[in-house]
Amino acid sequence: MMLAAAMLLTAQAAKIQTRSNGYPISPVPFTAVKVTPGTFWGQRLEASRNVTVPLAFSKCESEGRYKNFEHAAAHLADPSKTFPVSGFSFDDTDPYKTLEGAAYILQTYPSKKLEAYCDSVIDIIGSAQEPDGYLYTARTQNPAHPHDWAGDRRWVKEEELSHELYNLGHMVEAAVAYWQATGKRKFLDIASRYADVVCREVGPNAGQACVVPGHQIAEMALSRLYLATGDKKYLDEAKFLLDYRGKTAIKNDYSQSHQPVVEQSEAVGHAVRAAYMYAGMADVAALTGDPAYVDAIDRIWENIVSKKLYITGGIGATNQGEAFGRNYELPNMTAYCETCAAIGNVYVNYRLFLLHGDSKYFDVLERTLYNGLISGVSLDGGNFFYPNPLESAGQHQRQPWFGCACCPSNICRFIPSLPGYVYAVKDHALYVNLFMSNTMTQKVAGKEVTLSQKTNYPWDGDVEISIEKTALKEEMTLQIRIPGWVRGQVVPSDLYTFADDLRSHYTVTLNGNPVQAIDLEHGYFSITRKWKKGDKVAVHFDMQPRIVRANDHVGADRGKVCVERGPLVYCAEHPDNAFDLMSMILNQSPKFTLGRGEVAGTQLVTLSTDAQSLSFDAQGRLQATDQKLTLIPYYAWCHRGRGNMRVWLPWKLF
């Protein structure tokens, strides 16, 4: 029964995914990829299904998110009824983001019960929509006394704190995902009606509010709505919202409105707003063919990866404005690295890959995904980080929820969407960008191909790719990403470099026979042939521990190294080390031993090496004591109580 339901949903989604996304390379949608249960990512999807999504829905109930919509509906039915407005002006987005996550979950785990619950939430949302399509409960509950951030009229505070367009953006993202997953149009129609209001009322013409989003996301959402509906006014509106940044009343770095987007070259201000804007710029550039947008994003991306990217893939150095810092300003204990910003970093790099076809964008995406992003949610899916620091003296701990719940609800929608990032297609080429056990069915050059992966990645570097079925009679090129960490490149810049003399290698075999690559074009190993059912490609990546140093301009990391193995960044944490982690030094040429550990009931690979703890004797002389240092993957830290943790480890005393 469940298999039949899954096949029906996939068939519905296949009919929906017909319009070109505008990019030179097309994503393989989440509806086409089934991640294997019980694997690294299968466990994460299970945690989302069993814990994160139900928790987020329960918080929408207990924290009054649904009540806001019900109160707005009550006022619409009887204008004499009004209600005090509290919370945040963007609280409506919590149900939207949770619905989006549930839509992705329904593809992997079809559930009539979950779908029925989602339908009931959509009914509640729709009941709060004003007759002309406007949907913003922070105003509709009490038009005479709306939320303090909302202003006395629509849009007047949009560039400050109203979040009317931000709410629209998350609604659209959720509505399109739910339509893709179920084929049901109700939520999509609700979101389209609100988008129609925006297109009518927000713009550069007489009688319109000439404002741009104070918090970006509407740009990428409207582009997605254009692809879903074919109505070009949504794309035109997205471009307006970008074109007019730096030209309206409010101009500041914080919201990236300090200058027109095509003139920007440095990542500044609120990191989440920035990343969402850069993703929207990529969408609009792809759909309109505007090269100035691409040039601007390329400049900004270069600034991030060469001067403002944490080794974990996190972005946003400072809690002052949850913002990017100065060039090379990358503190560790005070690092903000908001979980939402890591998600935004994935969005940007994914889109730049679709534009340029270079594996370097997936190198950054993978680093962010395995470290600074999944660190934001506990292994069981029920506790969260807002910031993700790279050092702690015990002041940080995971929380079951936040009053400002943007990070938990964002995790709720992102993790289940991961199947949509694994593959991509261009003409006769099929890209394999991420390594996880799964089965994928997608058309290549108009013919259906089914491919599977089997792997224990990221714990080892062996990946088996099999052709399960193919209707393609012509040649197809399998483009397998060879990660930068295999090729000796930590990140695609000089911000971080390996500090040891090790060399990683990789091998590729086809049906048991070695295959040699003359050159890796854009970081991909290409195999072109007429594929047949049963063909197998075996890829092996050496996966030894490596030490990494930062560019000398990064003051916080001078004299220190961090440890990586494969895509994972490791850290030292207090439960594994019975000495002061804040007074230790690593050996100059550390040798690592692999071990097995367990954190929160989850098995993982640990590393151990020799180190020294430093202290003063009774005469005040410095003394070193030999210690065994144990490291765990960074994403798993802070599951065992508060205490010391560090990613960057002292290596030199000068």
C-alpha positions as CSV (number, residue, x, y, z in Angstrom):
1,M,0.0,0.0,0.0
2,M,2.8,2.4,1.0
3,L,4.8,1.5,-2.1
4,A,1.8,2.2,-4.3
5,A,1.3,5.5,-2.7
6,A,4.9,6.4,-3.1
7,M,4.8,5.5,-6.8
8,L,1.6,7.6,-7.2
9,L,3.3,10.6,-5.6
10,T,6.3,10.2,-7.8
11,A,4.2,10.1,-10.9
12,Q,2.3,13.2,-9.8
13,A,5.6,15.0,-9.2
14,A,6.9,13.9,-12.6
15,K,4.0,15.6,-14.3
16,I,4.6,18.8,-12.2
17,Q,8.3,19.1,-12.9
18,T,8.0,20.1,-16.6
19,R,9.2,23.7,-16.8
20,S,12.9,24.5,-17.2
21,N,14.5,26.0,-14.2
22,G,16.6,28.4,-16.3
23,Y,19.9,27.0,-15.1
24,P,22.4,25.4,-17.5
25,I,22.3,22.4,-15.2
26,S,19.0,21.0,-13.9
27,P,18.6,19.6,-10.4
28,V,17.2,16.1,-9.9
29,P,14.2,16.9,-7.7
30,F,13.7,15.5,-4.2
31,T,10.8,13.5,-5.5
32,A,13.1,11.3,-7.6
33,V,15.6,10.2,-4.9
34,K,14.9,7.7,-2.1
35,V,17.6,7.7,0.6
36,T,18.3,4.2,2.2
37,P,16.9,3.9,5.7
38,G,19.4,3.2,8.5
39,T,22.3,4.9,6.8
40,F,24.0,8.2,8.0
41,W,21.4,10.3,6.2
42,G,18.7,7.8,6.5
43,Q,18.9,8.1,10.2
44,R,18.8,11.9,9.9
45,L,15.6,11.7,7.8
46,E,14.1,9.3,10.3
47,A,14.9,11.7,13.1
48,S,13.2,14.5,11.1
49,R,10.1,12.3,10.5
50,N,9.8,10.9,14.0
51,V,11.0,13.9,16.1
52,T,11.7,17.2,14.4
53,V,8.6,17.6,12.3
54,P,6.2,16.4,15.0
55,L,8.0,18.6,17.5
56,A,7.7,21.7,15.2
57,F,4.0,21.0,14.6
58,S,3.4,20.6,18.4
59,K,5.2,23.9,19.0
60,C,3.0,25.6,16.4
61,E,0.1,24.4,18.5
62,S,1.5,25.2,22.0
63,E,3.1,28.5,21.1
64,G,0.0,30.0,19.5
65,R,1.1,29.9,15.8
66,Y,-2.2,28.4,14.7
67,K,-4.1,30.7,17.0
68,N,-2.8,33.6,15.1
69,F,-4.5,32.3,11.9
70,E,-7.6,31.4,13.8
71,H,-7.9,34.9,15.3
72,A,-7.4,36.5,12.0
73,A,-10.1,34.3,10.5
74,A,-12.4,35.2,13.4
75,H,-11.9,38.9,12.7
76,L,-12.6,38.5,9.0
77,A,-15.8,36.7,9.9
78,D,-16.8,39.3,12.5
79,P,-14.8,42.6,12.3
80,S,-16.0,43.5,15.8
81,K,-13.7,40.8,17.1
82,T,-10.1,41.8,17.6
83,F,-7.2,40.1,19.4
84,P,-4.0,41.4,21.0
85,V,-1.0,40.7,18.8
86,S,2.2,39.3,20.4
87,G,5.2,37.3,19.5
88,F,7.2,38.1,16.4
89,S,5.9,39.5,13.1
90,F,7.4,36.5,11.3
91,D,5.7,33.8,13.5
92,D,3.5,32.8,10.6
93,T,6.6,31.3,9.0
94,D,6.9,28.5,11.6
95,P,3.9,26.6,10.2
96,Y,5.0,27.3,6.7
97,K,8.5,25.9,7.2
98,T,7.2,22.9,9.1
99,L,4.8,22.2,6.2
100,E,7.6,22.4,3.8
101,G,9.6,19.8,5.8
102,A,6.6,17.6,6.0
103,A,6.1,17.8,2.2
104,Y,9.7,16.4,1.7
105,I,9.1,13.8,4.4
106,L,6.0,12.5,2.6
107,Q,8.1,11.6,-0.4
108,T,10.4,9.4,1.6
109,Y,7.8,8.1,4.1
110,P,4.2,8.4,2.6
111,S,1.7,8.8,5.4
112,K,-2.0,9.4,5.1
113,K,-2.1,10.6,8.7
114,L,0.7,13.2,8.2
115,E,-0.8,14.3,5.0
116,A,-4.3,14.7,6.6
117,Y,-2.7,16.8,9.4
118,C,-1.0,19.0,6.9
119,D,-4.2,19.5,5.0
120,S,-5.9,20.6,8.2
121,V,-3.1,23.1,8.9
122,I,-3.5,24.5,5.3
123,D,-7.2,24.9,6.0
124,I,-6.4,27.0,9.1
125,I,-3.9,29.1,7.1
126,G,-6.4,29.7,4.3
127,S,-9.1,30.8,6.7
128,A,-6.9,33.8,7.6
129,Q,-6.6,35.1,4.0
130,E,-8.2,38.5,3.4
131,P,-10.7,38.8,0.5
132,D,-8.1,40.3,-1.8
133,G,-5.5,37.6,-1.0
134,Y,-3.3,39.4,1.7
135,L,-2.3,37.0,4.4
136,Y,-0.4,38.4,7.4
137,T,-1.9,37.6,10.8
138,A,0.2,40.2,12.6
139,R,-2.1,42.8,11.0
140,T,-5.3,40.9,10.3
141,Q,-6.0,39.9,13.9
142,N,-6.3,43.5,14.9
143,P,-6.0,46.0,12.0
144,A,-6.3,49.1,14.2
145,H,-3.5,47.8,16.6
146,P,-1.3,45.4,14.6
147,H,2.0,44.1,15.7
148,D,4.4,46.9,16.8
149,W,6.7,46.1,13.9
150,A,3.9,46.1,11.2
151,G,3.2,49.8,10.8
152,D,-0.3,51.3,10.4
153,R,-0.6,50.3,6.7
154,R,0.6,47.5,4.5
155,W,4.2,47.5,3.5
156,V,5.2,50.8,5.3
157,K,7.5,49.0,7.7
158,E,8.6,46.3,5.2
159,E,12.2,47.5,5.0
160,E,12.4,47.6,8.8
161,L,10.7,44.8,10.7
162,S,7.3,43.9,9.3
163,H,8.5,40.8,7.5
164,E,5.4,40.8,5.2
165,L,7.5,39.7,2.2
166,Y,9.6,37.3,4.3
167,N,6.3,35.6,5.3
168,L,5.3,35.4,1.7
169,G,8.6,33.8,0.8
170,H,8.3,31.0,3.2
171,M,4.7,30.4,2.4
172,V,5.5,30.1,-1.3
173,E,8.4,27.8,-0.7
174,A,6.2,25.5,1.4
175,A,3.2,25.7,-1.0
176,V,5.3,24.7,-4.0
177,A,6.9,21.8,-2.1
178,Y,3.6,20.5,-0.9
179,W,2.1,20.7,-4.4
180,Q,5.1,18.8,-5.8
181,A,4.9,16.2,-3.1
182,T,1.1,15.6,-3.2
183,G,-0.3,17.1,-6.3
184,K,-2.7,19.2,-4.2
185,R,-3.2,22.8,-5.3
186,K,-5.0,24.4,-2.3
187,F,-1.9,25.7,-0.5
188,L,-0.3,26.7,-3.9
189,D,-3.5,28.7,-4.7
190,I,-3.4,30.4,-1.3
191,A,0.2,31.4,-1.7
192,S,-0.4,32.5,-5.3
193,R,-3.2,34.8,-4.2
194,Y,-0.9,36.5,-1.7
195,A,1.8,36.8,-4.3
196,D,-0.7,38.4,-6.6
197,V,-1.3,41.1,-3.9
198,V,2.4,41.7,-3.7
199,C,2.7,42.1,-7.5
200,R,-0.2,44.6,-7.5
201,E,0.8,46.6,-4.5
202,V,4.6,46.5,-4.3
203,G,6.7,48.0,-7.2
204,P,8.1,51.1,-8.8
205,N,4.9,52.4,-10.3
206,A,2.6,55.2,-9.2
207,G,0.3,54.0,-6.4
208,Q,2.6,51.1,-5.5
209,A,4.8,50.8,-2.4
210,C,8.3,51.1,-3.6
211,V,10.0,48.9,-1.0
212,V,12.3,45.9,-0.9
213,P,12.4,43.1,1.7
214,G,13.9,43.9,5.0
215,H,14.5,40.2,5.3
216,Q,15.1,38.5,1.9
217,I,13.7,35.2,0.7
218,A,10.8,36.4,-1.4
219,E,13.1,36.8,-4.3
220,M,14.0,33.1,-4.5
221,A,10.4,32.1,-3.6
222,L,8.8,34.2,-6.4
223,S,11.3,32.7,-8.9
224,R,10.2,29.2,-7.7
225,L,6.5,30.2,-8.0
226,Y,7.1,31.4,-11.6
227,L,8.6,28.0,-12.4
228,A,5.6,26.3,-10.8
229,T,2.9,28.3,-12.5
230,G,4.5,29.8,-15.6
231,D,3.2,33.3,-14.7
232,K,6.0,35.7,-15.5
233,K,4.7,38.4,-13.2
234,Y,6.2,36.5,-10.3
235,L,9.7,36.5,-11.9
236,D,9.3,40.2,-12.8
237,E,8.4,41.0,-9.1
238,A,11.4,39.0,-7.9
239,K,13.7,41.0,-10.2
240,F,12.2,44.3,-9.0
241,L,12.8,43.3,-5.3
242,L,16.5,42.9,-6.2
243,D,16.9,45.7,-8.7
244,Y,15.7,48.3,-6.3
245,R,18.0,47.4,-3.4
246,G,20.1,50.5,-2.7
247,K,17.5,52.7,-4.3
248,T,14.7,52.9,-1.7
249,A,14.4,54.9,1.5
250,I,16.5,52.6,3.8
251,K,20.1,52.0,2.8
252,N,22.3,49.9,5.2
253,D,24.8,47.1,5.3
254,Y,22.7,45.1,7.7
255,S,20.1,44.2,5.1
256,Q,22.4,44.5,2.1
257,S,20.5,47.6,0.9
258,H,23.6,49.8,1.0
259,Q,24.1,49.7,-2.7
260,P,22.5,48.1,-5.8
261,V,23.1,44.4,-5.8
262,V,25.1,44.4,-9.1
263,E,27.6,46.8,-7.5
264,Q,28.2,44.7,-4.4
265,S,31.4,42.7,-4.0
266,E,31.7,41.9,-0.3
267,A,29.5,39.8,2.0
268,V,28.3,42.2,4.7
269,G,25.5,42.4,7.2
270,H,23.0,39.8,8.5
271,A,24.4,36.5,7.1
272,V,21.0,34.9,6.6
273,R,19.5,37.8,4.8
274,A,22.6,38.0,2.7
275,A,22.7,34.3,1.7
276,Y,19.0,34.3,0.8
277,M,19.5,37.4,-1.4
278,Y,22.5,35.8,-3.1
279,A,20.5,32.7,-3.8
280,G,17.6,34.8,-5.2
281,M,20.1,36.7,-7.4
282,A,21.3,33.4,-8.8
283,D,17.7,32.3,-9.5
284,V,16.8,35.6,-11.2
285,A,20.1,35.6,-13.2
286,A,19.4,32.1,-14.5
287,L,15.8,32.9,-15.4
288,T,16.4,36.3,-17.0
289,G,19.9,35.8,-18.4
290,D,21.2,38.9,-16.6
291,P,25.0,38.5,-16.5
292,A,25.6,41.4,-14.1
293,Y,23.9,39.4,-11.4
294,V,26.1,36.5,-12.0
295,D,29.2,38.7,-11.9
296,A,28.1,40.2,-8.6
297,I,27.5,36.8,-7.0
298,D,30.8,35.4,-8.2
299,R,32.6,38.4,-6.6
300,I,30.7,38.0,-3.3
301,W,31.3,34.2,-3.3
302,E,35.0,34.7,-3.8
303,N,35.0,37.2,-0.8
304,I,33.3,34.6,1.4
305,V,35.4,31.6,0.6
306,S,38.7,33.4,0.7
307,K,38.1,35.6,3.8
308,K,34.8,34.9,5.6
309,L,34.2,31.2,5.7
310,Y,34.7,29.1,8.8
311,I,36.4,25.7,8.5
312,T,33.0,24.2,9.4
313,G,31.3,25.9,6.4
314,G,29.6,28.3,8.8
315,I,29.2,32.0,7.9
316,G,28.4,35.0,10.1
317,A,31.2,35.8,12.6
318,T,29.6,38.1,15.0
319,N,26.5,38.2,17.2
320,Q,26.2,41.9,16.6
321,G,23.5,41.8,13.9
322,E,24.1,38.0,13.4
323,A,26.4,39.3,10.7
324,F,29.5,38.8,8.6
325,G,32.6,40.4,10.2
326,R,35.5,42.1,8.6
327,N,37.7,40.2,6.2
328,Y,39.5,37.4,8.1
329,E,37.6,38.1,11.3
330,L,36.8,34.6,12.3
331,P,36.7,34.3,16.1
332,N,36.0,30.8,17.6
333,M,34.3,31.0,21.0
334,T,32.2,34.0,19.9
335,A,31.5,32.7,16.4
336,Y,27.9,33.1,15.6
337,C,27.5,30.8,12.6
338,E,23.8,30.7,12.8
339,T,22.2,27.5,11.7
340,C,20.0,29.4,9.2
341,A,23.1,31.0,7.7
342,A,24.6,27.6,7.1
343,I,21.4,26.6,5.3
344,G,21.6,29.8,3.3
345,N,25.2,29.0,2.4
346,V,24.0,25.6,1.0
347,Y,21.4,27.4,-1.1
348,V,24.0,29.8,-2.6
349,N,26.6,27.2,-3.5
350,Y,24.0,24.8,-5.0
351,R,22.8,27.5,-7.3
352,L,26.3,28.5,-8.3
353,F,27.0,24.9,-9.2
354,L,23.9,24.9,-11.4
355,L,25.1,28.1,-13.1
356,H,28.8,27.1,-13.5
357,G,29.1,23.3,-13.2
358,D,32.2,23.5,-11.1
359,S,32.6,21.0,-8.2
360,K,34.2,23.7,-6.0
361,Y,30.7,24.9,-5.1
362,F,29.8,21.4,-3.9
363,D,33.0,21.2,-2.0
364,V,31.8,24.2,0.1
365,L,28.3,22.8,0.2
366,E,29.5,19.5,1.5
367,R,31.7,21.1,4.1
368,T,28.8,23.2,5.4
369,L,26.4,20.3,5.3
370,Y,28.4,17.8,7.3
371,N,29.7,20.3,9.9
372,G,28.2,23.7,10.4
373,L,24.7,22.8,9.4
374,I,23.9,19.4,11.0
375,S,25.6,20.6,14.2
376,G,22.5,22.8,14.5
377,V,20.3,19.8,15.4
378,S,20.9,17.0,17.9
379,L,21.3,13.5,16.7
380,D,17.8,12.6,17.9
381,G,16.3,15.6,16.1
382,G,14.9,17.2,19.2
383,N,17.4,19.8,20.4
384,F,18.9,22.7,18.6
385,F,21.7,25.3,18.3
386,Y,21.0,28.8,17.1
387,P,24.7,29.8,16.9
388,N,27.3,27.1,16.2
389,P,30.6,28.2,17.8
390,L,34.0,26.5,17.2
391,E,35.0,26.7,20.9
392,S,33.2,26.6,24.2
393,A,34.0,26.9,27.9
394,G,30.7,25.4,28.8
395,Q,28.4,28.4,28.1
396,H,26.7,26.7,25.2
397,Q,24.0,24.1,25.2
398,R,21.4,22.7,22.9
399,Q,17.9,24.0,23.4
400,P,14.5,22.1,22.9
401,W,13.1,25.2,21.1
402,F,13.6,29.0,20.9
403,G,11.1,31.9,21.2
404,C,12.5,33.1,17.9
405,A,12.2,29.6,16.3
406,C,13.7,30.3,12.9
407,C,16.6,27.9,13.2
408,P,14.6,24.8,14.4
409,S,11.9,25.3,11.9
410,N,14.5,25.9,9.2
411,I,16.2,22.6,10.1
412,C,12.8,21.1,10.0
413,R,12.4,22.0,6.3
414,F,16.0,21.6,5.2
415,I,17.0,18.1,6.3
416,P,14.1,16.3,4.6
417,S,14.9,18.2,1.4
418,L,18.5,16.8,1.2
419,P,17.6,14.1,-1.5
420,G,17.2,17.0,-3.9
421,Y,20.9,17.9,-3.7
422,V,22.5,14.6,-4.6
423,Y,22.3,14.6,-8.4
424,A,21.9,16.9,-11.3
425,V,21.5,16.6,-15.1
426,K,22.7,18.4,-18.2
427,D,21.9,17.0,-21.6
428,H,23.5,13.5,-21.7
429,A,25.4,14.1,-18.4
430,L,24.4,12.9,-15.0
431,Y,26.2,14.5,-12.0
432,V,26.8,12.6,-8.8
433,N,27.5,15.4,-6.3
434,L,26.9,13.9,-2.9
435,F,27.6,10.4,-1.6
436,M,24.9,8.6,0.3
437,S,23.1,5.3,-0.1
438,N,20.0,5.9,-2.2
439,T,18.1,5.0,-5.4
440,M,17.3,7.6,-8.0
441,T,15.1,7.6,-11.1
442,Q,15.3,10.5,-13.5
443,K,15.2,11.2,-17.2
444,V,18.5,11.9,-18.9
445,A,18.3,13.1,-22.5
446,G,14.6,12.3,-22.4
447,K,15.0,8.7,-21.3
448,E,14.5,7.2,-17.8
449,V,17.6,6.0,-15.9
450,T,17.6,4.4,-12.5
451,L,20.8,4.5,-10.5
452,S,21.7,3.5,-7.0
453,Q,24.5,4.3,-4.5
454,K,25.7,2.0,-1.7
455,T,28.2,3.6,0.7
456,N,29.2,4.0,4.3
457,Y,30.3,7.6,3.6
458,P,31.3,9.7,5.5
459,W,32.9,7.0,7.7
460,D,34.8,5.4,4.8
461,G,35.5,6.5,1.2
462,D,34.1,3.6,-0.7
463,V,31.1,4.3,-3.0
464,E,29.4,1.8,-5.4
465,I,27.3,3.3,-8.1
466,S,25.1,0.9,-10.0
467,I,22.9,1.2,-13.1
468,E,19.7,-0.5,-12.1
469,K,17.7,0.3,-15.2
470,T,18.1,2.5,-18.3
471,A,16.0,3.2,-21.3
472,L,18.8,5.4,-22.8
473,K,20.3,3.8,-25.9
474,E,22.8,6.6,-26.5
475,E,26.0,7.4,-24.6
476,M,25.6,9.0,-21.1
477,T,28.4,10.7,-19.2
478,L,28.5,9.9,-15.5
479,Q,30.1,12.9,-13.8
480,I,31.5,11.8,-10.4
481,R,32.6,14.6,-8.1
482,I,36.1,14.1,-6.7
483,P,36.0,16.2,-3.5
484,G,38.5,18.9,-2.9
485,W,39.8,17.3,0.3
486,V,40.8,14.3,-1.8
487,R,42.6,16.5,-4.3
488,G,44.6,18.3,-1.6
489,Q,42.4,21.4,-1.4
490,V,40.7,22.2,1.8
491,V,38.5,25.0,0.4
492,P,38.7,26.6,-3.1
493,S,41.0,29.4,-1.8
494,D,44.0,30.0,0.3
495,L,42.0,30.6,3.5
496,Y,42.7,27.0,4.7
497,T,45.5,24.6,3.7
498,F,46.7,21.2,4.8
499,A,49.6,21.5,7.2
500,D,50.9,17.9,6.8
501,D,52.8,16.2,4.0
502,L,50.2,13.5,3.3
503,R,48.6,12.9,0.0
504,S,45.2,11.5,-0.6
505,H,44.4,9.4,-3.6
506,Y,41.4,8.0,-5.3
507,T,40.6,5.1,-7.6
508,V,37.7,4.4,-10.0
509,T,36.8,1.0,-11.5
510,L,34.1,0.1,-14.0
511,N,32.8,-3.4,-13.7
512,G,36.0,-4.3,-11.9
513,N,38.4,-2.7,-14.3
514,P,40.4,0.4,-13.4
515,V,39.5,3.6,-15.2
516,Q,42.0,6.4,-15.6
517,A,41.1,10.1,-15.8
518,I,43.4,12.1,-18.0
519,D,42.1,15.3,-16.5
520,L,39.4,16.2,-13.9
521,E,37.3,18.8,-15.7
522,H,35.9,21.2,-13.0
523,G,36.6,18.5,-10.4
524,Y,34.6,15.7,-12.0
525,F,35.7,12.2,-13.1
526,S,33.9,11.5,-16.3
527,I,32.9,8.2,-17.7
528,T,31.1,8.2,-21.1
529,R,29.6,5.1,-22.5
530,K,26.4,3.3,-23.5
531,W,25.4,2.2,-20.1
532,K,23.5,-1.0,-19.5
533,K,21.7,-2.5,-16.5
534,G,24.1,-4.0,-14.1
535,D,27.0,-1.7,-14.8
536,K,28.9,-0.8,-11.6
537,V,31.3,2.0,-10.8
538,A,33.3,1.6,-7.7
539,V,35.0,4.7,-6.3
540,H,37.5,4.7,-3.5
541,F,38.7,7.9,-1.7
542,D,41.6,7.7,0.7
543,M,40.2,9.0,4.0
544,Q,43.1,9.5,6.4
545,P,43.0,12.2,9.1
546,R,44.6,15.5,8.0
547,I,45.6,18.6,9.9
548,V,44.7,22.0,8.5
549,R,46.0,25.5,9.2
550,A,44.3,28.8,8.5
551,N,45.7,31.7,6.5
552,D,48.0,33.8,8.7
553,H,45.6,36.8,8.3
554,V,43.1,34.9,10.6
555,G,44.4,36.1,13.9
556,A,42.2,33.7,15.9
557,D,43.8,30.6,14.4
558,R,47.5,31.6,14.4
559,G,49.6,28.8,15.8
560,K,46.7,26.3,15.7
561,V,45.5,23.5,13.5
562,C,42.3,21.7,13.2
563,V,41.7,18.0,12.3
564,E,39.6,16.7,9.4
565,R,38.9,13.2,8.1
566,G,37.0,13.1,4.8
567,P,34.3,15.7,4.8
568,L,34.2,15.8,8.6
569,V,35.8,18.4,10.9
570,Y,36.7,17.0,14.3
571,C,36.8,18.7,17.7
572,A,38.1,17.9,21.2
573,E,35.4,17.8,23.9
574,H,35.5,17.5,27.7
575,P,33.8,14.0,28.2
576,D,36.5,12.3,26.2
577,N,39.5,14.1,27.7
578,A,40.3,14.1,31.4
579,F,42.6,17.1,31.3
580,D,42.2,20.8,30.6
581,L,41.6,21.3,26.8
582,M,42.3,25.0,27.2
583,S,45.9,24.3,28.3
584,M,47.1,21.7,25.8
585,I,49.3,21.6,22.7
586,L,49.2,19.1,19.9
587,N,52.4,17.3,18.7
588,Q,54.2,18.9,15.8
589,S,53.7,15.7,13.6
590,P,50.6,14.1,15.1
591,K,49.7,10.5,14.2
592,F,46.1,9.5,14.5
593,T,44.4,6.3,15.5
594,L,40.9,5.6,14.4
595,G,38.4,4.3,17.0
596,R,34.7,3.7,17.5
597,G,32.6,5.8,19.8
598,E,29.0,6.4,20.7
599,V,27.3,9.7,21.3
600,A,23.6,9.9,22.1
601,G,23.2,6.3,21.0
602,T,24.8,6.9,17.6
603,Q,27.9,5.1,16.5
604,L,30.7,7.3,15.0
605,V,34.4,7.2,14.2
606,T,36.7,8.8,16.7
607,L,40.3,9.9,16.4
608,S,43.0,9.8,19.0
609,T,46.6,11.3,19.1
610,D,49.3,12.3,21.4
611,A,49.3,15.7,23.0
612,Q,50.6,17.5,26.1
613,S,48.8,19.4,28.7
614,L,50.7,22.5,30.0
615,S,50.9,23.6,33.6
616,F,53.2,25.3,36.1
617,D,55.0,23.4,38.8
618,A,55.5,24.6,42.4
619,Q,58.5,26.7,41.3
620,G,56.5,28.4,38.6
621,R,58.2,26.5,35.7
622,L,56.2,25.4,32.7
623,Q,55.8,21.7,32.5
624,A,54.3,19.4,29.9
625,T,52.4,16.2,30.7
626,D,51.8,13.6,28.0
627,Q,48.1,13.0,27.3
628,K,46.0,11.0,24.9
629,L,43.7,13.4,23.0
630,T,40.4,12.1,21.7
631,L,38.4,13.8,19.0
632,I,34.8,13.4,17.8
633,P,33.1,14.8,14.7
634,Y,32.2,18.5,15.3
635,Y,28.5,18.0,14.5
636,A,28.1,15.6,17.5
637,W,29.4,17.9,20.2
638,C,27.4,19.1,23.2
639,H,25.3,15.9,23.6
640,R,26.8,15.0,26.9
641,G,26.5,18.1,29.0
642,R,28.3,21.5,29.2
643,G,32.0,21.8,29.1
644,N,35.1,22.7,27.2
645,M,35.2,22.1,23.4
646,R,37.6,23.3,20.7
647,V,38.0,22.8,17.0
648,W,41.3,24.8,16.6
649,L,44.0,23.2,18.7
650,P,47.3,24.9,19.7
651,W,50.2,23.6,17.6
652,K,52.9,26.1,18.1
653,L,53.9,28.3,21.0
654,F,55.1,31.2,18.8
